[in-house]
Amino acid sequence: MKNKRAIGIVIILVLGFILINSMLNKEFSMVVANIPKHLVQHFIPYGKYKWLDVFLIHKIRKFTHCAEFCVLEFLICCLYSAKNNKQKLLNTFYISFSIALLDETIQLFSGRKSKISDVWIDLFGACVGFLIYMICKFYINKISKEKTNGK
């Protein structure tokens, strides 16, 4: 029960992170989005190749969309239990899809553009999160079976 409570708290924190970033106005959002750019500058000579700079910053921003929803979906899967994996997949995707739509809708009211492509990227991240969850579950079950068979 303590684990579920801790997972619930982390889900609330991740949701807060996603939704607060959606509420940022365009100017402040750009400041926050440039933080990864400054980190990348330490590893790649920034400014030498303009096309590379634009490409990397765009991809880093899209990767963060994907990563947020990957973590969110993984945590939702850990918290949510269903009798079969198909039902779990559908129910957790409904939740992730709803949050992705809410995220983009909030951006409309904060003076930013809302993009359907971002919803698709969010859902791709959710798919990756579900896949990671299933792989972890498979190995945990395998290890626990080996322990019980070995005793």
Secondary structure, 3 states (H helix, E strand, C coil): CHHHHHHHHHHHHHHHHHHHHHHCCHHHHHHHHCHHHHHHCCCCCCCCCHHHHHHHHHHHHHHHHHHHHHHHHHHHHHHCCCCCHHHHHHHHHHHHHHHHHHHHHHHHHCCCCCCHHHHHHHHHHHHHHHHHHHHHHHHHHHHHHHHHHHC
